[in-house]
């Protein structure tokens, strides 16, 4: 059997100022979808139980209620990752209804626990480990009658009705909205979980099923004997005290206590023993820092970098000088070749060979100079 969180529908999950029979009028309360996703991540079944007396008064039909519930489930799934509603239960009866077939005080109409009990039978739920969350006192009475713990949500007007004591049951906790109610439920289920949820919320992370599941899978830190004030203990199954924010005014009849400031005791300074007079001696010289050997391959890398820098610094000047020399030698080779064609007399083979030999030698010198420049 699994635990469940029973949720009232109107003004707990969606805004509803009157009888709602049109699916287009579904408007989620801010944070409701993320809160439902958190409940799913905590392992709870989410069940909506709602009175729909508008059917008995003839304002809309049961099919309209089912259409609104279907639209609500779609909006919740679309608004938050991992959010879902496992089941819907509604009671169309009202003791003062206009339609005769619906005019009765049905046992499933809240404040009777009939809807919660039927859901427990059909879905195999553990009511003793379940919660009822709603904005009306009849929701609280229905949850108490079914054996669940209860959270009353809403503004000060719904909380102020507690003074009338008409419902005959007080809520276990009071919260401003569904998001705060889920925080209470998470705290009661695993004390350390709520602290991690708050830290995630301050960091800008959204409550979703995956995040809550990760929190629950983390093992609790073992605590040593005598550790003070570290663990929160789950309250007994009896009536728990009401949840009240830290900045809320104190209840009537209880005086507001001013905060007590405690000064942290200053540790006593230990008396230093008197130092015996000694001759001043110069401090020993600091050891010279030792250079670590470069790692393998670092020496070759440094050598390549140094060679590259040297080429960048000296390369342009050498290249210009060698190029100029090669140009001059090439011109001399051309002159010698021209002289071989012009200077010798016809039949003067020796002079022709001299000019050609000079041209070949100068050309070879030009090639050697160019190769040397390329090697540099």
C-alpha positions as CSV (number, residue, x, y, z in Angstrom):
1,X,0.0,0.0,0.0
2,X,1.3,3.4,-0.9
3,X,0.8,6.8,0.8
4,X,-1.2,9.5,-1.0
5,X,-1.7,13.2,-0.8
6,X,-5.4,14.1,-1.3
7,X,-5.8,17.6,-2.8
8,X,-8.9,19.8,-2.9
9,X,-9.3,21.3,-6.4
10,X,-10.8,24.7,-6.3
11,X,-8.6,27.5,-4.8
12,X,-6.0,24.9,-3.9
13,X,-4.8,23.9,-7.4
14,X,-6.8,26.2,-9.6
15,X,-8.5,29.6,-9.2
16,X,-12.3,29.4,-8.9
17,X,-14.5,32.2,-7.6
18,X,-17.7,30.3,-8.4
19,X,-19.0,27.1,-9.9
20,X,-16.6,26.1,-12.7
21,X,-18.1,24.0,-15.6
22,X,-16.1,25.3,-18.5
23,X,-12.6,23.8,-19.2
24,X,-11.5,27.1,-20.7
25,X,-11.7,28.6,-17.3
26,X,-9.0,26.4,-15.8
27,X,-6.2,28.7,-14.4
28,X,-3.5,27.1,-12.3
29,X,-2.4,28.8,-9.1
30,X,1.2,29.8,-9.3
31,X,3.6,27.0,-8.1
32,X,0.8,24.4,-8.0
33,X,2.2,22.3,-10.8
34,X,5.7,22.3,-9.4
35,X,4.4,21.3,-6.0
36,X,2.5,18.4,-7.5
37,X,5.7,17.3,-9.3
38,X,7.5,17.4,-6.0
39,X,4.8,15.1,-4.4
40,X,5.2,12.6,-7.3
41,X,9.0,12.7,-6.8
42,X,8.5,12.0,-3.1
43,X,6.6,8.8,-4.0
44,X,3.1,9.9,-3.1
45,X,0.0,9.2,-5.2
46,X,-1.7,12.5,-6.0
47,X,-5.5,12.3,-5.8
48,X,-7.9,15.2,-6.3
49,X,-11.1,15.0,-4.2
50,X,-13.6,17.8,-4.8
51,X,-17.2,18.7,-4.0
52,X,-19.2,19.8,-7.1
53,X,-22.5,21.0,-5.8
54,X,-23.0,23.0,-9.0
55,X,-24.3,19.7,-10.6
56,X,-27.0,19.4,-7.9
57,X,-27.9,23.1,-8.5
58,X,-28.2,22.5,-12.2
59,X,-25.4,24.9,-13.2
60,X,-23.5,22.2,-15.2
61,X,-23.4,18.5,-15.6
62,X,-21.2,15.7,-14.5
63,X,-19.6,15.5,-18.0
64,X,-18.6,19.1,-17.6
65,X,-16.8,18.3,-14.3
66,X,-14.9,15.5,-16.0
67,X,-13.9,17.8,-18.8
68,X,-12.6,20.4,-16.3
69,X,-10.6,17.7,-14.5
70,X,-9.2,16.4,-17.8
71,X,-8.1,19.9,-18.7
72,X,-6.6,20.4,-15.3
73,X,-4.5,17.2,-15.7
74,X,-3.2,18.4,-19.1
75,X,-2.3,21.8,-17.7
76,X,-0.4,20.3,-14.8
77,X,1.6,17.9,-17.0
78,X,2.4,20.7,-19.4
79,X,3.5,23.2,-16.7
80,X,6.0,21.0,-14.7
81,X,8.2,18.1,-15.6
82,X,7.1,14.9,-13.8
83,X,3.8,16.3,-12.5
84,X,0.7,14.2,-12.8
85,X,-2.6,13.6,-11.0
86,X,-3.2,9.9,-10.5
87,X,-7.0,10.0,-9.9
88,X,-10.0,12.4,-9.7
89,X,-13.0,11.9,-7.4
90,X,-15.9,14.4,-7.2
91,X,-19.2,14.4,-5.4
92,X,-22.1,16.0,-7.4
93,X,-24.6,15.8,-4.5
94,X,-25.8,18.7,-2.3
95,X,-28.4,18.6,0.5
96,X,-30.0,21.8,-0.9
97,X,-29.7,21.0,-4.6
98,X,-32.3,22.0,-7.2
99,X,-32.3,18.6,-9.0
100,X,-34.1,15.9,-7.0
101,X,-31.7,13.1,-8.0
102,X,-28.8,15.0,-6.5
103,X,-30.5,16.5,-3.5
104,X,-29.1,14.5,-0.6
105,X,-26.3,14.6,2.0
106,X,-24.2,12.0,0.4
107,X,-21.6,10.1,2.5
108,X,-18.9,11.0,-0.1
109,X,-19.5,14.7,0.2
110,X,-16.9,16.5,2.3
111,X,-16.7,16.9,5.3
112,X,-17.6,13.1,5.1
113,X,-14.6,10.9,4.4
114,X,-16.3,8.8,1.7
115,X,-14.3,10.0,-1.3
116,X,-11.0,9.4,0.5
117,X,-12.1,6.0,1.7
118,X,-13.3,4.9,-1.7
119,X,-10.0,6.1,-3.3
120,X,-8.1,4.1,-0.6
121,X,-10.0,0.9,-1.5
122,X,-9.7,1.3,-5.3
123,X,-6.0,2.5,-5.4
124,X,-4.8,0.5,-2.4
125,X,-3.7,3.5,-0.4
126,X,-2.4,3.7,3.2
127,X,-4.5,6.4,4.8
128,X,-2.4,6.4,8.0
129,X,0.6,7.6,5.9
130,X,-1.4,10.0,3.7
131,X,-2.2,13.7,3.8
132,X,-5.3,15.9,3.0
133,X,-4.6,19.4,1.7
134,X,-7.4,21.9,1.2
135,X,-8.5,25.5,1.7
136,X,-11.7,24.8,3.6
137,X,-12.5,23.4,7.0
138,X,-14.6,20.6,5.5
139,X,-11.4,19.4,3.8
140,X,-9.7,19.2,7.1
141,X,-12.6,17.4,8.8
142,X,-12.8,14.9,5.9
143,X,-9.0,14.1,6.2
144,X,-9.2,13.8,10.0
145,X,-12.2,11.4,9.7
146,X,-10.3,9.3,7.2
147,X,-7.2,9.1,9.4
148,X,-4.8,11.3,7.4
149,X,-2.8,14.2,8.5
150,X,-4.1,17.6,7.3
151,X,-2.8,20.9,6.0
152,X,-5.0,24.0,5.7
153,X,-3.9,26.3,2.9
154,X,-5.1,29.7,1.9
155,X,-5.2,33.3,3.0
156,X,-5.9,34.7,6.5
157,X,-9.7,34.5,5.9
158,X,-9.7,30.7,5.7
159,X,-7.4,30.4,8.7
160,X,-9.5,32.8,10.7
161,X,-12.4,30.4,10.4
162,X,-10.6,28.2,12.8
163,X,-11.8,30.3,15.7
164,X,-15.4,29.3,15.0
165,X,-14.5,25.6,15.7
166,X,-17.5,24.6,13.5
167,X,-15.7,21.8,11.8
168,X,-14.8,19.9,15.0
169,X,-11.2,19.3,13.8
170,X,-8.1,21.4,13.7
171,X,-5.5,21.1,11.0
172,X,-2.2,19.6,11.8
173,X,-0.5,22.4,9.8
174,X,-1.4,25.7,8.3
175,X,0.4,26.8,5.1
176,X,0.1,29.8,2.8
177,X,-0.3,27.8,-0.4
178,X,0.2,24.4,-1.9
179,X,4.0,24.9,-2.4
180,X,4.5,25.6,1.3
181,X,2.2,22.6,2.2
182,X,4.4,20.3,0.1
183,X,7.5,21.7,2.0
184,X,5.8,20.6,5.2
185,X,5.0,17.2,3.9
186,X,8.6,16.7,2.7
187,X,9.9,17.8,6.1
188,X,7.7,15.3,7.9
189,X,8.6,12.5,5.6
190,X,12.4,13.0,5.7
191,X,13.8,15.7,8.0
192,X,16.9,16.4,5.9
193,X,15.1,16.7,2.6
194,X,13.5,20.1,3.2
195,X,16.9,21.7,3.8
196,X,18.2,20.4,0.5
197,X,15.0,21.5,-1.3
198,X,15.5,25.1,0.1
199,X,19.1,25.1,-1.0
200,X,18.1,24.0,-4.5
201,X,15.3,26.6,-4.6
202,X,17.8,29.4,-3.7
203,X,20.1,28.3,-6.5
204,X,17.4,28.8,-9.1
205,X,16.5,25.1,-9.6
206,X,13.0,24.1,-10.1
207,X,11.3,21.4,-8.0
208,X,10.7,18.4,-10.2
209,X,10.4,14.7,-9.8
210,X,14.0,13.9,-10.7
211,X,15.4,16.4,-8.2
212,X,13.2,15.1,-5.3
213,X,14.0,11.5,-6.2
214,X,17.7,12.3,-6.0
215,X,17.3,13.8,-2.5
216,X,15.4,10.8,-1.3
217,X,18.0,8.4,-2.5
218,X,20.8,10.1,-0.6
219,X,21.5,8.1,2.6
220,X,21.1,10.0,5.9
221,X,24.4,11.0,7.6
222,X,25.0,8.8,10.7
223,X,25.1,10.9,13.9
224,X,27.4,10.2,16.8
225,X,26.1,9.9,20.3
226,X,25.9,13.2,22.2
227,X,25.7,15.3,19.0
228,X,23.7,18.4,20.0
229,X,20.8,19.8,18.1
230,X,21.5,18.2,14.8
231,X,18.6,15.9,14.1
232,X,15.0,16.8,13.7
233,X,12.7,14.1,15.0
234,X,9.4,13.2,13.5
235,X,6.5,14.3,15.7
236,X,4.3,11.6,17.2
237,X,1.2,10.6,15.4
238,X,-0.9,12.7,17.7
239,X,-1.9,16.3,17.1
240,X,1.1,18.2,15.8
241,X,1.5,21.9,16.4
242,X,0.5,24.2,13.6
243,X,3.0,25.2,11.0
244,X,3.7,29.0,11.3
245,X,6.3,31.0,9.4
246,X,9.1,32.5,11.4
247,X,8.0,36.1,10.7
248,X,4.3,35.5,11.6
249,X,2.9,37.4,14.6
250,X,2.6,35.4,17.9
251,X,-0.7,33.7,18.7
252,X,-3.2,35.5,20.8
253,X,-2.5,35.3,24.5
254,X,1.2,34.7,24.0
255,X,3.7,37.5,24.6
256,X,6.3,38.1,22.0
257,X,9.7,37.4,23.4
258,X,12.6,39.6,22.4
259,X,15.6,37.8,20.9
260,X,18.3,37.1,23.4
261,X,21.7,38.0,22.3
262,X,24.5,35.8,23.7
263,X,28.0,37.0,23.6
264,X,30.5,34.4,22.6
265,X,33.1,34.0,25.4
266,X,36.5,35.2,24.4
267,X,39.2,32.6,24.9
268,X,41.8,33.4,27.5
269,X,45.1,34.4,26.1
270,X,47.9,32.1,27.3
271,X,50.8,33.9,28.9
272,X,53.9,33.5,26.9
273,X,57.0,32.5,28.9
274,X,59.7,35.2,29.1
275,X,62.4,34.6,26.6
276,X,65.9,34.4,28.0
277,X,68.3,37.1,26.7
278,X,70.4,35.6,24.0
279,X,73.0,37.0,21.7
280,X,71.6,38.0,18.3
281,X,72.9,35.7,15.7
282,X,72.2,36.3,12.0
283,X,69.7,33.8,10.6
284,X,71.1,31.1,8.4
285,X,71.2,31.9,4.8
286,X,68.3,30.6,2.8
287,X,69.0,27.7,0.6
288,X,69.2,28.5,-3.0
289,X,66.2,27.3,-5.0
290,X,66.9,24.2,-7.0
291,X,65.7,24.1,-10.5
292,X,63.7,21.0,-11.4
293,X,64.7,19.0,-14.4
294,X,62.4,19.6,-17.3
295,X,60.1,16.7,-18.1
296,X,60.8,14.4,-21.0
297,X,60.3,16.1,-24.3
298,X,60.4,19.6,-22.8
299,X,64.0,20.2,-23.8
300,X,63.3,19.5,-27.4
301,X,60.3,21.8,-27.4
302,X,62.3,24.6,-25.9
303,X,65.0,24.2,-28.5
304,X,62.5,24.4,-31.3
305,X,60.9,27.5,-29.8
306,X,64.3,29.1,-29.4
307,X,65.2,28.2,-33.0
308,X,61.9,29.7,-34.3
309,X,62.5,32.9,-32.4
310,X,66.0,33.2,-33.7
311,X,64.8,32.7,-37.3
312,X,62.1,35.3,-36.7
313,X,64.7,37.8,-35.4
314,X,67.5,37.2,-37.9
315,X,65.7,35.6,-40.8
316,X,64.6,38.7,-42.8
317,X,68.1,40.3,-42.8
318,X,69.9,37.1,-43.9
319,X,67.3,36.4,-46.5
320,X,67.7,39.8,-48.1
321,X,71.5,39.7,-48.2
322,X,71.6,36.2,-49.7
323,X,68.9,37.0,-52.2
324,X,70.8,40.1,-53.3
325,X,74.0,38.0,-53.7
326,X,72.1,35.4,-55.7
327,X,70.7,38.1,-58.0
328,X,74.2,39.6,-58.6
329,X,75.7,36.2,-59.4
330,X,72.8,35.4,-61.7
331,X,73.4,38.7,-63.6
332,X,77.1,37.8,-63.9
333,X,76.2,34.4,-65.3
334,X,74.0,36.0,-67.9
335,X,76.8,38.4,-68.8
336,X,79.3,35.5,-69.2
337,X,76.8,33.7,-71.4
338,X,76.3,36.8,-73.5
339,X,80.1,37.3,-73.7
340,X,80.4,33.7,-75.0
341,X,78.1,34.6,-77.8
342,X,79.5,38.0,-78.7
343,X,83.2,38.3,-77.7
344,X,85.0,35.3,-79.5
345,X,86.0,35.6,-83.1
346,X,84.7,33.0,-85.4
347,X,86.9,29.9,-85.0
348,X,88.2,31.1,-81.6
349,X,87.1,28.0,-79.6
350,X,89.3,28.6,-76.6
351,X,87.8,32.0,-75.8
352,X,84.3,30.6,-76.3
353,X,85.0,27.8,-73.8
354,X,86.4,30.3,-71.3
355,X,83.2,32.4,-71.4
356,X,81.0,29.4,-71.2
357,X,83.0,28.0,-68.3
358,X,82.8,31.2,-66.4
359,X,79.0,31.3,-67.0
360,X,78.7,27.7,-65.7
361,X,80.8,28.4,-62.6
362,X,78.9,31.6,-61.7
363,X,75.5,29.8,-62.3
364,X,76.6,27.0,-59.9
365,X,77.6,29.6,-57.3
366,X,74.2,31.1,-57.6
367,X,72.5,27.8,-57.0
368,X,74.8,27.1,-54.0
369,X,73.9,30.5,-52.5
370,X,70.2,29.9,-53.0
371,X,70.4,26.4,-51.4
372,X,72.3,27.9,-48.4
373,X,69.7,30.6,-48.0
374,X,67.0,27.9,-48.0
375,X,68.8,25.8,-45.4
376,X,69.0,28.8,-43.1
